Amino acid sequence: MNHKIKKLAIVFFLLFFAGFSKMIAQVTVLKSGWADALCIKYDQYSKVVEEVPGYRLQIMYSNNREETNAAKAKFYQSFPNIRAYVNYEQPYYKLRVGDFKNKLQLTRAMALVAPIYSGCFTVRDDVKIK
């Protein structure tokens, strides 16, 4: 009698896992239309918007264009991974660096740049996102 119970348990066990394995093999992924629409809108938005409000460090200004461009070249020697921009606002050429979207990024960069350019300060500007 005990032997019949063991056989019955083994058969039940095998049938259970045979049915369970079929359930595992039949995974269905349901995706919502709003998720696809959101992804498409994000792609469209990121192609259109190239600048967002953010921060830059202004490291110098001068009324001499050549002096400002020389300072930009010197900056690139020290920090090749940080973009630099020369903006002209009459009567000064302003050398601004970085594309920082938040103050945390700005603070990290300022810790690197300030020892070399002690007069640098923060300015709000539209920054490139790419």
N, C-alpha and C positions, 0 to 999 in steps of 0.2 A: 504494500500500500504506500509506503514511504517512497518507494522507487517511482510510482506513478505520479506522485506529487512533484517530485524533482523534474520528471519529464514534462509535466504540465507547466511548471514554472519556467523551464528553459524555452518551451514553445511560446509561451506568453511573452517572455523576455525578448525573443527574436522577432516576434510579430510587432511588439511595441517599437523596437529600434528600427525595424524595416519601415514602419509607418512614419516614424520621427525623421528618418533620413530623407524621406520624400518631402516632408514639410520643409526641411532645410534647403533642399534643392530648388524649391519653388519660391524664390524671393521676388517680390514685385515692388518696383520703385514707383511711387506715385509722385509726380511733380506738379506743382501748381503753376497756373499760367501767370500769376502775378510775380513769381520769382523770375521767370524768363523776361517778363516785361521790365522788371527792375534792372536786371543785368543789361538789357538793351539800352535803357535810358542812361545808365551809368557810363556805358561805352560812348554814347553820343555826347554826353556832357563832358567827358574827359577829352574828347577830340576838339570840342569847341573852346573850352576854358583852358587858357594857357597860363593865366596868372590869378593869384588869389591874394587877399590882404595878408601881410606878414611883416617880417622884420629884416633889416639889414644893419650891418655895422658901417658907419662912416668913419674911415680912417684918416682922411685928409681932404682939404679943399684948397684950391689955388686959382688965381686968375691966369695962370700960365698952363696952356694945354700940354706942352711937351713935358713939363715937370710932373703933371698928373699922370700922363702915360708912362713915364719912367717909373713912377711909384707903383703903378699897376704891374709893370713887368717885374719889379723887385718883389712885390707881394706874391706873384705867381711862383717865383723861385722858392719862397718860403712855404707857401701853401698852395700846391698845384691842384688840390681837390676842391678848393673853394672858389666859386666864380666871383669875378670882380667886374664892376660896371663903372663907367665914367659918365656922369650926367652933367649936362650944362644947364645951369640956372643963372642967368645973367646977374652979376659979372663973374661967377665962379664955376670952375670945373670941380665936381665933387666925386671922390673915389669911394664907392660903397661896395661892400663885399657880402657875399652869402645870399642864400634864398631860404630863410628860416620861417617855417610855418607857425612855430610856437615859441614861447619864451624859454622852454627847456633846451631846444636846439640852439637858440641864440646864446644862452648862458654857457653852454659847452664850448661854443666857438669863441666867445669872448675870453674865456679862460686861456685859450691858446693864443689868440691874437693880441690881447692887451699887454702882455709883457714886452712885445716888440713895438707895437703902436700904442703908446701910453695915452694918447689923446683920443682914442676911438670912443664913439658913443653910439647908442641905439637910435635908429630911425624907423618909423613905420613906412612901409612901401609895399607896392604890389610885387610879389615874388613869383618866379617861374615855378611851375609844379612838375616840370619834366626835366 
